């Protein structure tokens, strides 16, 4: 089966490149993946055999295929949405939609999953159990995301295990990386409004300087990381927006801040959330200001199940050899709402390496110049299909 699966994946490579470029040319932002969903539906209908359900959680699609042998139900997921970025790759199939780009590789994920669908349909009679393909909208819409809505509408009903992948330019092309436990971080969002009283810049004693309070808060919250959390448990507190003032000689009476908290440990996450409030209250009390904190719990940390992770490693080794099976030295502080699937069902999420060794220009995800490596599409399709075809041996 291994040889036939790989042979079929390589055989459909030109088709995968065609599909990926069609997705890339017409990217759509979160909750607007209408044409994207239509493309997916048409491709699935052309493959045939799948029971297709559209309009799930907005523009999501579920597609089920029953195998010819008894076994488990495996779910495979791909995200659909693009980012609000103006593409600057210069590719002949660059985005036609102004200000929107598939800069996070979701066009590749959808293509790999459709490729897996082609392979699984061809070998349907040998497929153990059944497979559910999850095409999910709104992954980029943090802190809400799209996975929880898909779950609430039945995406994981009767599923025994769930798997997914993400293209990863920091990893060599052809290699696949997955680790037990946290592989990606929890991602929370917060905004703060500090209210003081404005005054003339020459007479600051007559006002309450909200900007100074905000500046003290920006520096003080780093003590949460250095003094309130275990140094062996990662925690990042970043403030990306600070707005205050209307004129150079006026003490600002208002200051607005916005930022993110990234953690792996639920305990550290709770500590950071609590301390943000306490630090804000303390500074505002000292400065005679009033502070309001709006804290949104976003994506939870992505934690791979130990048993399913080991199974995934086995599939990688079987298909591509031990030299292409990697365990990351450390997890990433970026986030993925695939984490919510893993809160409900055992499974694992892998990084599919895309960095070509002979390519001197490697741009990161979310860059306007990010270019995916199409040479790995067939590998992604074979890998996803292999996770289903070998599931008879999965514990």
N, C-alpha and C positions, 0 to 999 in steps of 0.2 A: 504493500500500500504506500509506503514512504516514497518509493521511486515514482510510482504513478502520480501521487499527489504533487510532487515537485515538478514532474514533467508537465502536468496539466497547468500548474501555476505559471511556468515559463511560457507555455503555449499561449496563454491568454494575456501575456504581458502587453502586446500592442493595444488590445482592447482596454486594459487597465489605464494605460497612458491616455487614450482617447477620453475615457470617462473622467479621469482626474483633471484634464485640461478643460473639459466642459464645465466642471464644478468651479475651477479656478477662475474662469472667465466671468462667471456670474455669481459672485459671492453675495450673501445676504446676512445682515446683522441679526442678532438674537431676537426671536419672536417674529421675524419677518422672512423665514426660510420657505416661502411659498413655492417659488420656482425650483428650489433645491429639492423639496419634497416631491414635486412632480417628476423631476428627473429620476429620483430614486424609485418611485412607483413604476415608471415606465421600464426601467432596467430590470426590476424584479419581475414584472409581467413578461418581459422578453425571456428571462431565464426560465420561468414557469415553475409550477409545482408548489409555490409558497402560498400560504393563506395570509393575505395582506390586510392589515388594518391601518387606515390612515386617520389623520386628524387627532392623534393621541397627544394630549397635553399641548394642543395648538397645532404645530406642524410635524409632530413626531410620527414615526411609522414603526409598527411591529410586524414582523414577517416570520411565520412558523413553517417548518418543514419536518415531516415525520420520516424517520428512517425505516429501513427494512428489517432491522434487528432490534430486540429489546435493549433498553438502556436508560440512561439519565437524560433529563432535559437540560441542555446547556444554553446559556444566553451569551451572546456576543454583542458588544455595544460600540457604536461610533457616534461622535458628535457632528453637528451639521453647520453650526453658525460661524460667521466670519467676524472680523474686527473693523472698527471705524478707523481705518488707516489708509492713507493715499499710497498706492503701490508705486514703487520706484525701481522695479527689477529690470524693466526694459524687455521683458519676455514677449514673444509674439502672441502669446495667449494670456497676457496680463489682464487684470480686472477691467471690465468694461463699465463697472459701476463706480462712479466718482466717489472717492472717500471711503471705499469699502474694499477690504482685501482678506484673502485667506492667508493670514500671516502667522497662524498657529497650527497649520497643517491639517485642519479638519477635512479639507478636500482629499487629502491622502487617506485619512481614516475611513471616510465613506467609501472610497475606492477599494481599499483593502477588504472591507466588509462585503462589498458587492462581488469582489473577486472570490472571496470565501464562499459566497452564495453559489457562484457558478461551479466551483469545485464540488461542493457538497451536493448540489443537484445531480451532477454527473455520476457521483458515487452514492446516490441515495439508497440504493438497495443494500449497500454495505454499511450504511450509517447506523451506529448504535443509538437507540433512543430517538431524541428529536433535538432540534435547534431552534432558538428564537433569536432573530436579529433585531436589535434595538437601534433605531436611528433617532438620536435624541437632539432636540433643539436647545438653544439657550444655555449652552455650557459656559459661555463667557459672561453671562449675566450675573456675576457675583454681586451681592451675597445670596441672591435668590436661586440662580441656576435653573436647570431644567430637569435634572434627574429625579428630584422628589416628586414633581408633578407626574412624570412617567411612571414612577413606582405606584403612586396613588391611583393611577388609571390601569393598573394591572400588568406592568412590564415584567415583573418578577413572579407573577402567579404561576405556581407549580414548577418553578425553576429550581434545579439542584445546585447549580454553580454558575457564576457570571465572570466573564473575562473581557478585558479590553487592552488597547495599546495606544501609545502616543509616539509620534515621530520625535526624534531627539537628536538635534544637530551636534550636541556635545559628545556623542558616542559614534564610534566608527561604523560606517555603512556595513550592513549585513549582520552586525552583532545585536543581540537582544539582551536587555538588562532587567532584572527583577530581583527584589529582596523581600525577605520576611519582615512583617511589622510595618512601621511607618515608612512610606516611600515618598509621600508628599505631605505638605503641612495643612493644618487648619488655617483658614483665612477669614478674619473678622474685619469689620469696617466700623469706624467711629467718626462722629463729627461733634464739634464743640463750639458753643457760642458763649463768649465772655462779654459781659456787659458792665461797663464802668460809667464814667461821665467825662465828656469832652471838655476841654478848656484851651485857653491860649497856650501856645508852646512856650511862651515866656513866663507863664504863671502855672506850672504844672501842679502846684499845691492846691489849686482850686478845682482840680478834676480828679478822676480816678482812671489811671492809665491802663486801658484794656490791652494795648499792644505790649506793654512791659509785662503784664501778667501772662499774656500768651507766650512771650519769649521765654519767660521763666519756666512755663509749663513744658515747652519744647525740650529744654535741656533737662528738666527734672525727671521727665518720664523715662529717660535712659537709665536712671537709677533703678527702675523696675527690673531691667535686664541685668544690671551689674550687682544689685544688692538685694533684690526680693525674690529671685528665682535661682534654682539650682544651676550652677555654671555648666553642669553636664547635661542639662535639659535645654535645648535651643529655644530661644525666644527673640523675636524681632519686633520692635515697635518703631514704625516709620510714620512721620507726619509729612505728607506730600503737598498739602495746601495750607497756606496761612495768608489771610486777607485782613487788612486793617488800614485805617487812615483815609483821609480825603484830601489833605493838603499838608505841605511840609511843616507849617508852623501851628498845627492843631494837634493837641494830645488826643489820640483816638479814644472814643467812647465805646467802640465795638471791635471785637476781634473774632474771626472765624478760623477754625482749624479742622483739618480732615486727615485721617490716616488709617493705617492698617496694623493689625496684630497678627503675627504668624507664630504658630506653636505646633508641637507634636503631642505633648502631654495634656490630657484634660485638666489636670491639677494646675499646671503652669498657665493654661488658658484661663482658668477661673481666677487665679491670682492676678494676672495682668489686667483682667477686666475690673476686678475689685480695686486694684491700686490706681488705675486711671482715675476712677471716681474720687478716691481719697486724696490723691495728689492735686487734682483740680480744685477740690473743696478747700484744701489747705492753702493753696496759693491765692485763691480768690478771697478767702478770709483775711489773709495777710495784706492783700492789696486793696481791700474794700470794694471788691467787684462781685458780680454774680456769675456763676458758671453753670451751663447746662450741657450735659453729656448725653448723646444719643449713640448707643452701642448696639450694633447688629451682629448677631452670631451668624457667620457665613458658613462656608464649607468646613466640614469636620476633617480631621487628618485622615489621609488615605492609608489604611492598614491592610496589607496583604495577609490572607490566611496562610498559616504555615504549611498545611497539607497541600492546598491548591498551588502554592508557590513552588513547592518541590515538584508537583506534577508538571507545572509549566516549565521548569528547568529541564525535566525529562523530555518533554516534547521538543524543546529547543535543541537539545543534544541529539535527539533521534533524527530530526530533520536537517539540521545544519552543522552538526558536529560540536564537540565540547569546546573548541576554540572560539565559537561564536556565542557561547552561553556565559553571560556575565552576571555577577552580583555587585551592584553599586557599592562603593566604599562608604558612601553616605547618602542620605535622602536629600531631597530638594525642598526649599522653603516656598516654592510655588505651590499652587493648589489646583485641585481637580474635583469636580462634583461627582465623578465616578465613585468617590468615597462613600456616598450615600447608598449605592448599590451594595457595597461591601459591608455596610452596617446591617443590611437585611439578609444577605446570602453570602456563603463562603465563596471566595474567588481570589483573583489576582489581576494586577494591572502592570503592564510591561512597557519599557521604553525601547522603541525600534530605532537603532542607530541609522543616521543618514549622512554622516560626514565622510565625503569621498577623500581618500588619502591624497589624490592628485589635484584637489581643488584648493587653491590658496585663499579663496574668498569664502569664508564661512560666516554667515550672518545669523544672529540668534532668532529664536521665536519672538514674535511681536515686533520685529523690525520691518520697516517698509521695504527693505532690500532682501528679505528672507526668500530663499529659493529652495524648494524641496528637491530631494534627490529621487527622481523617478525610478532609478535602478533598483530601489528597495521595495517597490509596490508589490511585485510578485512574491517577495519574501513575506511581506505582511499578510497577503492573502493566504499563502500556504500555511503560515503559522496559525492564523485564526481557524482555518479549516482543520488543521492538525489537532488543535485543542478539542475539536468535536469528534473527529474520526478516531482518536486514541482514547476517548473518554471511557471506553469499556474497562480500561485498566485503572481508572481514577478511583481513589479511595474517598 
